[in-house]
Amino acid sequence: MKTELLIVGAGAAGIAAALSAWEAGCRDILLTDRRECTGGILPQCLHEGFGLAQYGAELTGPDYTDRITERLEHTGVRLVLGTEVLTIRGDKTALLSDRSGLTELHFERLILASGCRERTIGSLPVAGTRPAGIFTAGQVQEMMNLRGQNIGQEVLILGSGDLGLIMARQFVLTGKHVIAVVEKESRYGSMARNYHRCIVPYHIPILYRTTVAAIHGEGRISGVTLRHLDSGAEERLACDTLVTALGLIPERELVRGLGEPDWLFLAGNCHRVHDLVDSAVAEAEAIGTRVGGEFA
Ligand SMILES: Cc1cc2nc3c(=O)[nH]c(=O)nc-3n(C[C@H](O)[C@H](O)[C@H](O)COP(=O)(O)OP(=O)(O)OC[C@H]3O[C@@H](n4cnc5c(N)ncnc54)[C@H](O)[C@@H]3O)c2cc1C
């Protein structure tokens, strides 16, 4: 199998790159995603706040996804969902896996738009066991918003980035008790707008210069030891759920070791983490236009 342009990841960045490459004249584009739907992270983001620059409106993640996916339907971009790219080789071949098996694909240009992954509790020197009830914020967002699962009731959040604060508000709105957001720095890590929308109106406490030093519980988490970084004092706090929002890491394992060949381009969160979808899309459009123009 062959294609001129392979794009890995049909999130906002991958779709934007595909649309621009098509508009620039490339007529042989394969856009793949391992999920069964387009949009990447967006379908699980039920809050409003997407696409202000692009559409002049604050859309929810699913609405934003519908708009960009609809634009794809007016092009000849081949979209293949439920298809994971397993490996990329230096001879410009990719190994694709879907329900029918493995396929080797030769491409001329590759745009990697594989997003990012969350940093987990394992990245911190936290003592104790790892019982059930410890989740990343993205995990609970997917569990609650896409699968309708319950995650617990007494919630402590570690990390005050955008994802942590967005989920703090959702927990309150769904009847859970947010004990506190714990942050090692002396200021919240999110955009100001998320602090003012998600924390202030709900009076959610943020414990600054504090971290989780140990986890307690057998089977399910029953509490944590908090350490106040300036005084060194420690205290024990009961909770049945710990949600970590410790930051995002660009996901580019697929091209690790390949160096910087002239056929490889990175777009969106796998290049650098974008707080706003508009910024991820603008970057991807520029790359799509440049790469697509080579085939015009
Ligand atoms: C919780 C959260 C809230 C946000 N809130 C806002 C907001 O309010 N307003 C705003 O403007 N922006 C917001 N953002 C930022 C914005 O949503 C992102 O920057 C943008 O959506 C990233 O798009 P992406 O395409 O780079 O990555 P992703 O959306 O992560 O897409 C990557 C895709 O690549 C696929 N993929 C990865 N590896 C493979 C592989 N090997 N084979 C096949 N497919 C693969 C994945 O399945 C995924 O679908 C938020 C982000 C998060 C995480």
PDBQT file of the ligand as one rigid body, heavy atoms in Angstrom, charges set to zero:
ROOT
HETATM    1  C1  LIG A 301      -8.511  18.470  29.263  1.00  0.00    +0.000 C 
HETATM    2  C2  LIG A 301      -8.147  19.489  28.232  1.00  0.00    +0.000 A 
HETATM    3  C3  LIG A 301      -8.887  20.640  28.170  1.00  0.00    +0.000 A 
HETATM    4  C4  LIG A 301      -8.613  21.576  27.192  1.00  0.00    +0.000 A 
HETATM    5  N1  LIG A 301      -9.378  22.690  27.154  1.00  0.00    +0.000 NA
HETATM    6  C5  LIG A 301      -9.213  23.564  26.145  1.00  0.00    +0.000 A 
HETATM    7  C6  LIG A 301     -10.096  24.686  26.003  1.00  0.00    +0.000 A 
HETATM    8  O1  LIG A 301     -10.984  24.913  26.816  1.00  0.00    +0.000 OA
HETATM    9  N2  LIG A 301      -9.905  25.502  24.946  1.00  0.00    +0.000 N 
HETATM   10  C7  LIG A 301      -8.930  25.270  24.026  1.00  0.00    +0.000 A 
HETATM   11  O2  LIG A 301      -8.825  26.026  23.054  1.00  0.00    +0.000 OA
HETATM   12  N3  LIG A 301      -8.071  24.227  24.147  1.00  0.00    +0.000 NA
HETATM   13  C8  LIG A 301      -8.173  23.374  25.180  1.00  0.00    +0.000 A 
HETATM   14  N4  LIG A 301      -7.322  22.308  25.302  1.00  0.00    +0.000 N 
HETATM   15  C9  LIG A 301      -6.187  22.169  24.356  1.00  0.00    +0.000 C 
HETATM   16  C10 LIG A 301      -6.560  21.483  23.032  1.00  0.00    +0.000 C 
HETATM   17  O3  LIG A 301      -7.674  20.664  23.224  1.00  0.00    +0.000 OA
HETATM   18  C11 LIG A 301      -5.405  20.638  22.510  1.00  0.00    +0.000 C 
HETATM   19  O4  LIG A 301      -4.240  21.427  22.451  1.00  0.00    +0.000 OA
HETATM   20  C12 LIG A 301      -5.676  20.040  21.115  1.00  0.00    +0.000 C 
HETATM   21  O5  LIG A 301      -6.967  19.481  21.048  1.00  0.00    +0.000 OA
HETATM   22  C13 LIG A 301      -4.606  18.991  20.801  1.00  0.00    +0.000 C 
HETATM   23  O6  LIG A 301      -4.868  18.372  19.572  1.00  0.00    +0.000 OA
HETATM   24  P1  LIG A 301      -3.862  17.300  18.960  1.00  0.00    +0.000 P 
HETATM   25  O7  LIG A 301      -4.477  16.907  17.665  1.00  0.00    +0.000 OA
HETATM   26  O8  LIG A 301      -2.475  17.800  18.957  1.00  0.00    +0.000 OA
HETATM   27  O9  LIG A 301      -3.840  16.062  19.984  1.00  0.00    +0.000 OA
HETATM   28  P2  LIG A 301      -4.961  14.997  20.388  1.00  0.00    +0.000 P 
HETATM   29  O10 LIG A 301      -6.290  15.612  20.491  1.00  0.00    +0.000 OA
HETATM   30  O11 LIG A 301      -4.435  14.305  21.587  1.00  0.00    +0.000 OA
HETATM   31  O12 LIG A 301      -4.996  13.967  19.162  1.00  0.00    +0.000 OA
HETATM   32  C14 LIG A 301      -3.984  12.997  18.943  1.00  0.00    +0.000 C 
HETATM   33  C15 LIG A 301      -4.616  11.807  18.257  1.00  0.00    +0.000 C 
HETATM   34  O13 LIG A 301      -3.561  10.951  17.803  1.00  0.00    +0.000 OA
HETATM   35  C16 LIG A 301      -4.019   9.615  17.939  1.00  0.00    +0.000 C 
HETATM   36  N5  LIG A 301      -2.834   8.733  17.946  1.00  0.00    +0.000 N 
HETATM   37  C17 LIG A 301      -1.779   8.811  18.791  1.00  0.00    +0.000 A 
HETATM   38  N6  LIG A 301      -0.873   7.849  18.488  1.00  0.00    +0.000 NA
HETATM   39  C18 LIG A 301      -1.385   7.143  17.453  1.00  0.00    +0.000 A 
HETATM   40  C19 LIG A 301      -0.908   6.018  16.697  1.00  0.00    +0.000 A 
HETATM   41  N7  LIG A 301       0.264   5.423  16.963  1.00  0.00    +0.000 N 
HETATM   42  N8  LIG A 301      -1.690   5.551  15.688  1.00  0.00    +0.000 NA
HETATM   43  C20 LIG A 301      -2.883   6.137  15.412  1.00  0.00    +0.000 A 
HETATM   44  N9  LIG A 301      -3.375   7.205  16.096  1.00  0.00    +0.000 NA
HETATM   45  C21 LIG A 301      -2.629   7.703  17.097  1.00  0.00    +0.000 A 
HETATM   46  C22 LIG A 301      -4.778   9.629  19.252  1.00  0.00    +0.000 C 
HETATM   47  O14 LIG A 301      -5.686   8.538  19.325  1.00  0.00    +0.000 OA
HETATM   48  C23 LIG A 301      -5.508  10.976  19.181  1.00  0.00    +0.000 C 
HETATM   49  O15 LIG A 301      -6.783  10.839  18.611  1.00  0.00    +0.000 OA
HETATM   50  C24 LIG A 301      -7.549  21.356  26.273  1.00  0.00    +0.000 A 
HETATM   51  C25 LIG A 301      -6.777  20.190  26.344  1.00  0.00    +0.000 A 
HETATM   52  C26 LIG A 301      -7.058  19.269  27.325  1.00  0.00    +0.000 A 
HETATM   53  C27 LIG A 301      -6.189  18.026  27.405  1.00  0.00    +0.000 C 
ENDROOT
TORSDOF 0
